[in-house]
Amino acid sequence: MQSPWKILTVAPLFLLLSLQSSASPANDDQSRPSHSNGHTCVGCVLVVSVIEQLAQVHNSTVQASMERLCSYLPEKLFLKTTCYLVIDKFGSDIIKLLSADMNADVVCHTLEFCKQNTGQPLCHLYPLPKETWKFTLQKARQIVKKSPILKYSRSGSDICSLPVLAKICQKIKLAIEQSVPFKDVDSDKYSVFPTLRGYHWRGRDCNDSDESVYPGRRPNNWDVHQDSNCNGIWCINNVNKLCCLGSQPRGIILLGDSAGAHFHISPEWITASQMSMNSFINLPTALTNELDWPQLSGATGFLDSTVGIKEKSIYLRLWKRNHCNHRDYQNISRNGTFHLCLLSLSRNKMLDYPAIVIYAMIGNDVCSGKSDPVPAMTTPEKLYSNVMQTLKHLNSHLPNGSHVILYGLPDGTFLWDNLHNRYHPLGQLNKDVTYAQLYSFLNCLQVSPCHGWMSSNKTLRTLTSERAEQLSNTLKKIAASEKFTNFNLFYMDFAFHEIIQEWQKRGGQPWQLIEPVDGFHPNERKSILLKGILMTSQTLDNQEWTQLTSWIKGNLTCDSRTREWLCCCWRIISGKRCSSSGPKSWERRIRSTPRLNRCLETKAGTEPLRSTHPWGAQGGRGLGKLIPQTLWGLPRHRPKGLFFSSIFAKCLSLNEEHIWTTVQCCVLPGSVTLPLFLK
């Protein structure tokens, strides 16, 4: 059993590690303020601001507002206990300073959680006091000059330097840096624990004591003994050997940054007027997920949206089409940097199913918190080298038949244009903090997630977007010129402006697409953004479309033969019998494949239709009832003999949504576009 002290320190430990690895890319720069000191200053200003606003909202004392804040926190990770300890240590000084009308900036500089280094500008969130800053700070220090806390704060060091925490710190840091589960008994990179890089990030392990059992692998002997790939489908005694045969399962793997990991700080955590006990229910989960929410992300999310968004993640769309894809997802994203993430990729080219890999480093190559971010931006030559190294690594690990999609970078000038004059959640109560002030504060501390775009300097914003466009063009050239043996390579633009237009058609405002607390990341509506990327991507020619979707539809061209194929598949799925003595249900057909083959070969081209509807006079089942009569008019004649038999295996692998997608291809005029791949 862990000691009480070790358990007690878990909460601030997770918070510290989360902040240190959050949105800003990690860059070594000795001239900049300490990365952890900058985040400590931001955290102090936020907490003191919330305490002050709680007192204002509830017309209470500062002491009462601090106790109210602690009462809202959950017991998990000893968050509530830790909060009361902090009040006991710092509360008296905070009360004195706030009672003297000092704002959060002054309080945090007085307690030395914020520091102005020699030669560095003064970093502040709120407007400066009417009196000079030097005079105000001296006055504040006089108020707490006898406090022993100042000695503690000056001598405070990294919490991980404590001997009792050194080992657990090292393990947690290693899990974060290498993007592997903290708890993984069999070391197969899958876990039964949700957070700390567990199954919120990649499919849940169903046997953590057997490294040969994990999501995404091909079934071992058709899973006659156990569910070897954790998709919940067993083919016991070979009776259901066709349950996944021919369906060609595909996993989804995201290689991304904090946007792909869905970095999110809940506005309720810092908005005094909305704060309650329910506000912090998910705080322990967020802390142990590095303030990321991959379980809700647009690529690998598997939980329902918390804000009522109906769009599903890419993983859920793949799962809906083919339940054999259950749990086959990996979100290999990390806040701020991408080092070592590829080492955590779990794919065996011989044992596992192919995968769809999305490379979406949409900000890190142009974003940093440095005071001069331009020199730190990745050059096109460096990006080419990095991406080629990544693609070669993928080619050596991905099974044949996989697909890799390179996403371009967005135009981030959208952020300043739409947010700079709006009030931040922390400033909505008193109308005293805009996003422009927040951006300036973060840039001053050099902890901004993207100084280049979150800046009042229009020239800098333009330079950042120009570099982003150059890097997108580099990705586009790689996709057009490079070929790999185990996967097809595609490129898609991050068509941000088109996405905004789509959102506005739904009645939304552009600023609603951005995280309100950090003013940078896409919020939970990112599922709409990712879907929008697909919806607005460039048109592919028929050959590329065939390559990318062959696992859904086979070798497809929209001709009369394809329509014959559609008609056959629809008849099977919708319940149409091919003879009066044939099987009457889809389940019986699967269990009597030889009999059905004989039926199809002998009767398919000879038996007349019994009604104008392919599902017969008694009405259809499933999609059959929903298909318009005009669509059924497409395939008027049926294929004969062996043609029907040869496509039967493909029909078994399809569900109704697959066929609906196929019909869209054949009905819509013009070339086929990528949106149909995930629509």
KOLTI-460007 format. One line per 3 residues: number of its first residue (from 1); their letters; for each residue x, y, z of C-alpha. Coordinates in Angstrom, 1 decimal. Example, Ala and Ser with C-alpha at 12.3 -4.5 7.8 and 13.67 -1.06 7.14 Angstrom:
KOLTI-460007
1) AS) 12.3,-4.5,7.8  13.7,-1.1,7.1
END
This chain:
KOLTI-460007
1) MQS) 0.0,0.0,0.0  1.3,3.5,-0.8  2.2,5.8,1.9
4) PWK) -0.3,8.7,2.6  2.3,11.2,1.7  2.9,9.6,-1.7
7) ILT) -0.8,9.5,-2.4  -1.2,13.0,-1.2  1.3,14.3,-3.6
10) VAP) -0.2,12.5,-6.6  -2.6,15.3,-7.4  -0.1,18.2,-7.6
13) LFL) 2.3,15.8,-9.4  -0.2,15.1,-12.2  -1.0,18.8,-12.4
16) LLS) 2.6,19.8,-12.7  3.4,17.1,-15.3  0.3,18.0,-17.3
19) LQS) 1.2,21.7,-17.3  4.8,21.1,-18.2  3.9,18.9,-21.1
22) SAS) 0.9,20.9,-22.3  0.3,23.0,-25.4  3.7,24.6,-25.9
25) PAN) 6.3,22.8,-27.9  9.4,21.9,-25.8  12.4,23.9,-27.0
28) DDQ) 15.7,24.4,-25.3  16.4,28.0,-24.9  18.5,29.2,-22.0
31) SRP) 17.5,32.8,-22.5  13.8,32.2,-22.0  12.1,32.0,-18.6
34) SHS) 11.8,28.5,-17.0  9.1,26.5,-18.7  7.7,25.3,-15.4
37) NGH) 8.0,28.8,-13.8  5.9,30.2,-16.6  3.1,27.7,-16.2
40) TCV) 3.3,28.1,-12.4  2.7,31.8,-12.9  -0.3,31.1,-15.2
43) GCV) -1.7,28.6,-12.7  -1.4,31.0,-9.8  -3.1,33.9,-11.6
46) LVV) -5.9,31.6,-12.6  -6.5,30.3,-9.1  -6.3,33.6,-7.4
49) SVI) -8.7,35.1,-10.0  -11.2,32.3,-9.4  -11.0,32.9,-5.6
52) EQL) -11.6,36.6,-6.0  -14.5,36.1,-8.4  -16.1,33.4,-6.2
55) AQV) -16.2,35.9,-3.4  -17.8,38.5,-5.7  -20.4,36.1,-7.1
58) HNS) -21.5,34.8,-3.8  -21.0,38.0,-1.9  -18.7,36.2,0.6
61) TVQ) -15.3,36.7,2.2  -12.1,35.5,0.6  -11.8,32.8,3.2
64) ASM) -15.2,31.5,2.4  -14.6,31.5,-1.3  -11.4,29.5,-0.9
67) ERL) -13.2,26.9,1.2  -16.0,26.9,-1.4  -13.5,26.2,-4.1
70) CSY) -12.0,23.3,-2.2  -15.5,21.9,-1.4  -16.1,21.7,-5.2
73) LPE) -13.1,19.5,-5.8  -13.5,15.7,-5.8  -11.9,13.4,-3.3
76) KLF) -10.1,11.4,-6.0  -6.3,11.9,-6.2  -6.7,13.7,-2.9
79) LKT) -7.6,16.9,-4.7  -9.9,18.2,-2.0  -7.3,17.4,0.7
82) TCY) -4.5,19.0,-1.3  -6.6,22.1,-1.8  -7.2,22.5,2.0
85) LVI) -3.5,22.1,2.6  -2.8,24.9,0.1  -5.3,27.1,1.8
88) DKF) -3.7,26.4,5.2  -0.3,27.4,3.8  -1.0,30.3,1.5
91) GSD) -4.6,31.4,2.5  -3.8,34.0,5.1  -1.5,35.9,2.7
94) IIK) -3.9,35.7,-0.2  -6.7,37.1,2.1  -4.5,40.0,3.2
97) LLS) -3.5,40.9,-0.4  -7.0,40.6,-1.9  -8.5,42.6,1.0
100) ADM) -6.0,45.3,0.1  -7.5,45.4,-3.4  -4.5,43.8,-5.0
103) NAD) -5.3,41.9,-8.2  -4.2,38.4,-9.1  -1.0,39.6,-10.9
106) VVC) 0.2,41.5,-7.9  -0.7,38.6,-5.5  1.3,36.1,-7.6
109) HTL) 4.3,38.3,-8.0  4.3,39.1,-4.3  4.2,35.4,-3.4
112) EFC) 6.9,34.9,-6.1  4.9,32.4,-8.1  5.5,34.9,-10.9
115) KQN) 8.9,36.5,-11.4  10.3,39.3,-13.5  13.8,38.2,-14.5
118) TGQ) 16.4,40.8,-15.1  16.1,42.3,-18.6  12.7,40.6,-19.1
121) PLC) 9.4,42.5,-19.6  6.7,42.5,-16.9  4.2,39.8,-17.6
124) HLY) 0.6,40.5,-16.4  -2.9,39.4,-17.4  -4.9,42.3,-16.0
127) PLP) -4.5,46.0,-16.7  -1.7,47.5,-14.6  -2.6,49.3,-11.4
130) KET) -3.1,53.0,-11.5  0.0,53.5,-9.4  3.3,52.4,-10.7
133) WKF) 4.0,48.7,-10.7  7.1,49.1,-8.5  5.3,51.0,-5.9
136) TLQ) 2.3,48.6,-5.9  4.6,45.6,-5.5  6.5,47.2,-2.7
139) KAR) 3.3,48.0,-0.9  2.1,44.4,-1.3  5.3,43.0,0.0
142) QIV) 5.0,45.1,3.1  1.6,43.6,3.8  3.1,40.0,3.9
145) KKS) 6.7,40.8,4.9  6.5,38.7,8.1  5.0,35.7,6.3
148) PIL) 7.2,32.5,6.5  5.6,31.4,3.3  7.9,33.7,1.3
151) KYS) 10.9,31.7,2.5  9.2,28.5,1.4  8.3,29.8,-2.1
154) RSG) 11.8,31.1,-2.7  13.4,27.8,-1.8  10.7,25.7,-3.4
157) SDI) 12.1,23.2,-6.0  10.7,20.7,-8.5  8.3,18.4,-6.7
160) CSL) 9.9,15.5,-8.4  13.2,16.2,-6.6  11.7,14.8,-3.4
163) PVL) 13.2,11.3,-2.9  9.8,9.8,-2.1  8.4,10.9,-5.5
166) AKI) 11.4,10.5,-7.7  10.6,6.9,-8.8  6.9,7.5,-9.6
169) CQK) 7.8,10.8,-11.3  10.2,8.9,-13.6  7.7,6.3,-14.5
172) IKL) 4.9,8.8,-15.3  7.3,11.0,-17.3  8.5,8.0,-19.3
175) AIE) 4.9,7.0,-20.0  4.1,10.5,-21.2  7.3,10.9,-23.3
178) QSV) 7.1,7.5,-25.0  3.3,7.6,-25.2  2.9,4.1,-23.8
181) PFK) 0.5,2.9,-21.1  1.7,3.4,-17.5  0.0,0.1,-16.5
184) DVD) 0.7,-2.6,-19.0  1.5,-6.0,-17.4  2.3,-7.9,-20.6
187) SDK) 4.1,-5.0,-22.3  2.0,-5.3,-25.5  1.3,-1.5,-25.4
190) YSV) -2.3,-2.0,-24.5  -3.9,-1.6,-21.1  -7.0,-2.4,-19.0
193) FPT) -6.5,1.0,-17.2  -8.3,4.0,-18.9  -5.9,6.9,-18.3
196) LRG) -2.1,7.3,-18.1  -1.9,6.4,-21.8  -4.3,3.5,-21.2
199) YHW) -7.4,2.6,-23.2  -8.5,6.2,-23.6  -5.6,6.4,-26.0
202) RGR) -5.7,2.9,-27.6  -8.0,-0.1,-27.7  -8.6,-1.8,-24.4
205) DCN) -6.6,-5.0,-23.7  -8.8,-8.0,-23.0  -6.0,-10.1,-21.5
208) DSD) -3.2,-8.1,-19.9  -1.3,-11.3,-19.0  -0.9,-12.4,-22.6
211) ESV) 1.2,-10.3,-25.0  -0.2,-12.2,-28.0  -3.7,-10.9,-27.2
214) YPG) -4.4,-7.3,-28.2  -6.7,-5.2,-30.4  -6.0,-5.0,-34.1
217) RRP) -4.3,-8.4,-34.6  -5.6,-11.0,-37.0  -7.5,-13.7,-35.2
220) NNW) -5.4,-16.6,-33.9  -6.9,-19.7,-35.5  -10.1,-17.8,-36.0
223) DVH) -10.4,-17.3,-32.3  -11.7,-20.8,-31.7  -10.1,-20.8,-28.2
226) QDS) -10.2,-17.1,-27.2  -10.9,-13.6,-28.4  -7.3,-13.0,-29.5
229) NCN) -7.9,-9.5,-30.9  -10.3,-8.2,-28.3  -13.1,-7.3,-30.8
232) GIW) -15.6,-9.4,-29.0  -16.2,-11.7,-31.9  -15.5,-15.4,-31.4
235) CIN) -15.7,-18.0,-34.2  -16.3,-21.0,-31.9  -15.8,-24.4,-33.6
238) NVN) -15.5,-22.7,-36.9  -19.3,-22.4,-37.2  -19.0,-18.7,-37.8
241) KLC) -15.7,-18.7,-39.6  -17.1,-16.1,-42.0  -17.9,-13.7,-39.2
244) CLG) -14.9,-11.4,-40.2  -13.7,-13.2,-43.3  -13.8,-10.9,-46.2
247) SQP) -14.8,-7.9,-44.2  -11.2,-6.6,-44.3  -11.0,-4.9,-40.9
250) RGI) -8.9,-1.7,-40.6  -7.7,0.1,-37.6  -7.3,3.8,-37.2
253) ILL) -4.0,5.3,-36.0  -3.5,9.0,-35.4  0.0,10.5,-35.3
256) GDS) -0.7,14.0,-33.9  0.0,16.8,-31.5  -2.1,18.4,-28.8
259) AGA) -5.0,19.1,-31.2  -5.1,15.4,-32.2  -5.1,14.4,-28.5
262) HFH) -7.9,16.9,-27.9  -6.3,19.2,-25.3  -9.1,20.7,-23.3
265) ISP) -9.4,22.8,-20.1  -13.1,23.0,-19.1  -14.4,26.6,-18.9
268) EWI) -16.3,25.7,-15.8  -13.1,25.2,-13.9  -12.3,28.9,-14.1
271) TAS) -15.7,30.5,-14.4  -16.9,31.4,-10.9  -20.5,32.0,-12.0
274) QMS) -20.8,28.5,-13.4  -18.8,26.6,-10.8  -20.3,23.8,-8.8
277) MNS) -19.4,20.3,-7.5  -20.4,18.9,-10.9  -17.9,21.1,-12.6
280) FIN) -14.9,19.1,-11.4  -16.2,15.5,-11.7  -13.9,14.8,-14.7
283) LPT) -10.8,16.7,-13.3  -9.0,13.5,-12.0  -9.4,11.9,-15.4
286) ALT) -8.2,15.0,-17.2  -5.1,15.3,-15.0  -4.1,11.6,-15.5
289) NEL) -4.6,12.2,-19.3  -2.3,15.2,-19.4  -5.3,17.5,-19.8
292) DWP) -6.1,15.7,-23.0  -9.4,14.0,-23.9  -8.6,11.4,-26.6
295) QLS) -11.7,9.4,-25.7  -13.7,12.3,-27.2  -11.3,13.2,-30.1
298) GAT) -12.5,13.5,-33.7  -10.2,10.7,-34.8  -10.2,8.0,-32.1
301) GFL) -13.0,9.1,-29.7  -15.3,6.3,-28.6  -17.5,8.1,-26.0
304) DST) -20.5,10.3,-26.8  -20.0,14.0,-27.0  -20.5,16.0,-23.8
307) VGI) -21.9,19.0,-25.6  -24.5,17.2,-27.7  -22.6,16.9,-31.0
310) KEK) -24.1,14.1,-33.2  -21.1,13.7,-35.4  -19.1,10.6,-34.7
313) SIY) -15.3,10.1,-34.7  -13.6,8.4,-37.5  -13.1,5.3,-35.3
316) LRL) -16.8,5.1,-34.5  -17.6,5.4,-38.2  -15.3,2.5,-39.1
319) WKR) -16.7,0.5,-36.2  -20.3,1.2,-37.3  -19.5,-0.1,-40.8
322) NHC) -17.6,-3.2,-39.5  -17.8,-4.4,-35.9  -14.7,-6.4,-36.5
325) NHR) -12.9,-3.0,-36.1  -13.9,-3.0,-32.4  -11.2,-1.4,-30.2
328) DYQ) -8.7,-1.1,-33.1  -7.7,2.5,-32.5  -4.5,4.2,-31.4
331) NIS) -4.1,7.9,-30.6  -0.3,8.5,-30.6  -0.5,12.2,-30.0
334) RNG) 1.4,14.2,-27.5  1.2,17.8,-26.3  3.9,20.1,-27.6
337) TFH) 6.3,17.7,-29.3  6.5,14.5,-31.3  9.7,12.9,-30.1
340) LCL) 9.7,9.2,-29.5  6.0,8.8,-30.3  6.6,6.5,-33.2
343) LSL) 8.3,4.0,-30.9  4.9,3.5,-29.3  3.2,2.5,-32.5
346) SRN) 1.7,-1.0,-32.1  1.4,-2.7,-35.5  3.0,-6.0,-36.6
349) KML) 3.2,-6.3,-40.4  2.8,-10.1,-40.3  0.3,-10.6,-37.5
352) DYP) -2.0,-7.5,-37.5  -4.7,-6.1,-39.8  -3.8,-3.1,-42.0
355) AIV) -4.5,0.3,-40.7  -5.5,3.8,-41.8  -2.9,6.2,-40.4
358) IYA) -3.5,9.9,-40.2  -0.5,12.1,-39.9  -1.8,15.4,-38.5
361) MIG) 0.9,17.6,-37.0  -1.1,20.7,-37.7  0.7,23.2,-35.5
364) NDV) 4.0,22.1,-33.9  6.2,22.8,-37.0  5.3,26.5,-36.9
367) CSG) 4.3,27.0,-33.3  6.4,27.7,-30.3  6.3,30.0,-27.3
370) KSD) 9.6,31.7,-28.0  9.8,35.5,-28.0  11.0,35.2,-31.7
373) PVP) 9.2,32.1,-33.0  10.3,32.4,-36.7  13.8,30.9,-36.4
376) AMT) 12.3,28.0,-34.5  9.9,27.1,-37.3  10.5,23.9,-39.2
379) TPE) 11.9,24.5,-42.7  10.5,22.7,-45.7  13.7,20.7,-46.1
382) KLY) 13.7,19.6,-42.4  10.0,18.7,-42.7  10.7,16.6,-45.8
385) SNV) 13.4,14.7,-43.9  11.3,14.2,-40.8  8.2,13.0,-42.7
388) MQT) 10.2,10.6,-44.9  11.8,9.1,-41.8  8.3,8.7,-40.3
391) LKH) 6.9,7.1,-43.5  9.9,4.7,-43.8  9.2,3.7,-40.2
394) LNS) 5.5,3.1,-41.0  6.4,1.1,-44.1  8.5,-1.2,-41.9
397) HLP) 5.7,-1.8,-39.4  2.3,-1.5,-41.2  0.8,-4.5,-42.8
400) NGS) 0.3,-4.5,-46.5  -2.9,-2.8,-47.7  -2.7,0.1,-45.2
403) HVI) -3.3,3.7,-46.0  -1.5,6.8,-44.8  -3.1,10.3,-45.0
406) LYG) -1.0,13.4,-44.6  -2.9,16.5,-43.3  -1.8,19.9,-44.3
409) LPD) -1.4,22.8,-41.8  -4.2,25.3,-41.2  -4.2,29.0,-41.6
412) GTF) -4.1,30.1,-38.0  -4.8,33.8,-38.6  -8.3,32.8,-37.9
415) LWD) -7.5,32.9,-34.1  -6.6,36.6,-33.8  -9.2,37.7,-36.3
418) NLH) -12.1,36.1,-34.5  -11.1,36.2,-30.8  -8.8,39.1,-30.0
421) NRY) -11.5,41.5,-29.0  -13.8,38.9,-27.3  -13.8,38.4,-23.5
424) HPL) -12.0,35.4,-22.1  -14.0,33.3,-19.6  -11.9,34.7,-16.8
427) GQL) -12.8,38.2,-17.9  -16.5,37.8,-18.6  -17.7,38.7,-15.1
430) NKD) -16.0,42.0,-14.9  -15.2,42.6,-18.6  -11.5,43.0,-17.8
433) VTY) -9.7,40.2,-19.7  -9.8,39.8,-23.5  -8.1,37.1,-25.6
436) AQL) -5.7,39.8,-26.7  -4.6,40.2,-23.1  -4.4,36.5,-22.6
439) YSF) -2.2,36.0,-25.7  0.1,38.9,-24.6  0.4,37.3,-21.1
442) LNC) 1.3,33.9,-22.5  3.7,35.3,-25.0  5.5,37.3,-22.3
445) LQV) 6.0,34.2,-20.2  7.0,32.3,-23.4  4.5,29.5,-22.7
448) SPC) 2.1,30.4,-25.5  1.0,27.3,-27.6  1.6,29.4,-30.7
451) HGW) 3.2,32.8,-30.5  3.2,33.2,-34.3  -0.6,33.1,-34.6
454) MSS) -1.6,34.3,-31.1  0.1,37.7,-31.5  -1.0,41.3,-32.2
457) NKT) 1.8,41.5,-34.7  0.1,41.1,-38.1  3.4,40.6,-39.9
460) LRT) 4.3,37.7,-37.6  0.9,36.1,-38.1  1.3,36.4,-41.9
463) LTS) 4.8,34.9,-41.8  3.5,32.0,-39.7  0.8,31.3,-42.2
466) ERA) 3.2,31.5,-45.1  5.5,29.0,-43.5  2.5,26.7,-42.8
469) EQL) 1.5,26.9,-46.5  5.1,26.0,-47.5  5.1,23.0,-45.2
472) SNT) 1.7,21.9,-46.6  3.0,22.1,-50.1  5.9,19.9,-49.0
475) LKK) 3.5,17.3,-47.6  1.5,17.5,-50.9  4.7,16.9,-53.0
478) IAA) 5.7,13.9,-50.8  2.2,12.3,-51.3  2.4,12.9,-55.0
481) SEK) 5.9,11.6,-55.6  6.7,8.9,-53.0  5.6,5.3,-53.2
484) FTN) 5.7,2.7,-50.5  5.2,-1.1,-50.6  2.9,-1.5,-47.6
487) FNL) 0.5,1.5,-47.9  -1.0,4.0,-50.3  -0.1,7.6,-49.5
490) FYM) -2.6,10.5,-49.8  -2.7,14.2,-48.9  -5.5,16.4,-47.8
493) DFA) -5.6,20.1,-47.2  -6.7,21.5,-43.8  -9.5,23.5,-45.5
496) FHE) -10.2,25.6,-42.5  -12.2,28.4,-44.2  -14.5,25.9,-45.8
499) IIQ) -15.0,24.2,-42.4  -16.0,27.5,-40.9  -18.5,28.0,-43.7
502) EWQ) -20.0,24.6,-43.0  -20.2,25.4,-39.3  -21.9,28.7,-40.0
505) KRG) -24.5,26.9,-42.2  -25.4,25.0,-39.0  -26.0,28.3,-37.2
508) GQP) -22.8,28.5,-35.3  -20.2,31.3,-34.9  -16.6,30.8,-35.9
511) WQL) -15.2,31.5,-32.5  -17.2,28.6,-31.1  -14.9,26.1,-32.8
514) IEP) -12.0,27.1,-30.6  -11.2,26.1,-27.0  -12.4,29.0,-24.9
517) VDG) -9.8,28.7,-22.1  -6.6,28.5,-24.1  -7.9,30.3,-27.2
520) FHP) -5.9,28.0,-29.5  -7.0,24.4,-29.8  -10.1,23.2,-31.6
523) NER) -12.7,22.3,-29.0  -14.9,19.2,-28.8  -16.5,20.3,-32.1
526) KSI) -13.3,19.1,-33.6  -15.2,16.0,-34.8  -17.0,18.5,-37.0
529) LLK) -13.7,19.9,-38.1  -12.2,16.6,-39.0  -15.3,15.6,-40.8
532) GIL) -15.2,18.9,-42.5  -11.6,18.3,-43.6  -12.8,15.2,-45.3
535) MTS) -15.9,16.9,-46.8  -13.9,19.7,-48.3  -10.8,17.8,-49.5
538) QTL) -9.8,17.7,-53.1  -11.3,15.3,-55.6  -9.5,12.0,-56.3
541) DNQ) -9.5,10.3,-59.6  -11.2,7.0,-60.0  -7.9,5.1,-59.7
544) EWT) -7.0,6.7,-56.4  -10.6,6.2,-55.1  -10.5,2.5,-56.0
547) QLT) -7.2,2.1,-54.1  -8.4,3.8,-51.0  -11.8,2.2,-50.8
550) SWI) -11.1,-1.3,-52.2  -11.5,-2.8,-48.8  -15.1,-1.4,-48.8
553) KGN) -16.3,-2.0,-52.3  -13.9,-4.2,-54.2  -12.7,-3.1,-57.6
556) LTC) -15.4,-0.6,-58.4  -16.2,1.4,-61.4  -19.6,2.9,-61.9
559) DSR) -20.8,0.8,-64.8  -23.7,-1.6,-65.5  -21.7,-4.5,-64.0
562) TRE) -21.3,-2.7,-60.7  -25.1,-2.0,-60.7  -25.6,-5.7,-61.2
565) WLC) -23.4,-6.3,-58.2  -25.3,-3.8,-56.1  -28.6,-5.4,-57.0
568) CCW) -27.3,-8.8,-55.9  -25.9,-7.6,-52.6  -29.1,-5.6,-51.8
571) RII) -31.2,-8.7,-52.4  -29.1,-10.7,-50.0  -29.1,-8.1,-47.3
574) SGK) -32.6,-7.0,-47.6  -34.0,-10.5,-47.3  -35.0,-11.3,-50.9
577) RCS) -35.3,-15.1,-51.5  -33.9,-16.4,-54.7  -36.4,-19.3,-54.7
580) SSG) -39.4,-20.4,-52.8  -37.4,-23.2,-51.2  -34.4,-21.1,-50.4
583) PKS) -33.3,-19.9,-46.9  -35.7,-17.2,-45.6  -33.3,-15.2,-43.3
586) WER) -29.9,-13.6,-43.6  -28.8,-15.6,-40.6  -29.7,-18.9,-42.2
589) RIR) -27.9,-17.9,-45.4  -24.7,-17.3,-43.6  -25.0,-20.8,-41.9
592) STP) -25.7,-22.5,-45.2  -23.3,-20.9,-47.7  -23.1,-23.9,-50.1
595) RLN) -26.8,-24.1,-50.4  -27.1,-20.4,-51.1  -24.4,-20.5,-53.7
598) RCL) -26.2,-23.3,-55.5  -29.4,-21.2,-55.3  -27.7,-18.2,-56.7
601) ETK) -26.0,-20.0,-59.5  -29.1,-21.8,-60.7  -31.9,-19.3,-60.0
604) AGT) -30.3,-15.8,-60.1  -30.8,-15.3,-63.8  -33.9,-17.3,-64.4
607) EPL) -36.5,-16.6,-61.7  -38.7,-13.5,-62.5  -39.2,-10.7,-60.1
610) RST) -42.2,-11.2,-57.8  -42.9,-7.5,-57.5  -41.5,-4.1,-58.6
613) HPW) -39.5,-4.0,-55.4  -36.3,-6.1,-55.0  -37.4,-7.2,-51.5
616) GAQ) -40.6,-8.7,-52.6  -44.3,-8.0,-52.0  -44.1,-8.5,-48.3
619) GGR) -42.0,-5.5,-47.6  -38.3,-5.3,-46.8  -36.1,-5.2,-43.8
622) GLG) -33.3,-2.8,-42.9  -32.3,-0.3,-45.5  -34.7,-1.8,-48.0
625) KLI) -37.7,0.2,-46.7  -35.7,3.4,-46.9  -34.4,3.2,-50.5
628) PQT) -36.3,5.4,-53.0  -38.0,3.7,-55.9  -35.8,5.6,-58.3
631) LWG) -32.7,4.0,-57.0  -34.1,0.6,-57.4  -34.7,1.4,-61.0
634) LPR) -30.9,1.4,-61.7  -30.3,-2.4,-61.8  -33.2,-3.8,-63.8
637) HRP) -31.5,-7.0,-64.9  -29.8,-9.5,-62.7  -26.4,-11.2,-63.2
640) KGL) -26.3,-14.8,-64.2  -24.5,-17.8,-62.8  -20.9,-17.6,-61.6
643) FFS) -20.8,-13.8,-61.6  -23.2,-13.7,-58.7  -21.3,-16.5,-57.0
646) SIF) -17.9,-14.8,-57.4  -19.1,-11.6,-55.6  -21.0,-13.4,-52.9
649) AKC) -18.0,-13.2,-50.5  -17.8,-9.5,-51.0  -21.5,-9.2,-50.3
652) LSL) -21.1,-11.0,-47.0  -18.5,-8.5,-45.9  -20.7,-5.5,-46.5
655) NEE) -23.4,-4.0,-44.3  -26.2,-1.7,-45.4  -24.2,1.5,-44.9
658) HIW) -21.4,0.2,-47.2  -23.9,-0.4,-50.0  -25.5,2.9,-49.5
661) TTV) -22.0,4.5,-49.9  -21.5,2.5,-53.1  -24.8,3.6,-54.5
664) QCC) -23.9,7.2,-53.9  -20.8,6.6,-56.1  -22.9,5.2,-58.9
667) VLP) -25.7,7.8,-58.6  -23.8,11.0,-58.1  -22.5,12.6,-61.3
670) GSV) -18.9,13.4,-62.0  -15.8,12.1,-60.2  -15.8,10.4,-56.8
673) TLP) -14.6,12.5,-53.9  -13.0,11.5,-50.7  -15.8,12.5,-48.4
676) LFL) -17.7,9.3,-49.3  -14.9,7.4,-47.7  -16.0,8.5,-44.2
679) K) -19.4,10.2,-44.8
END
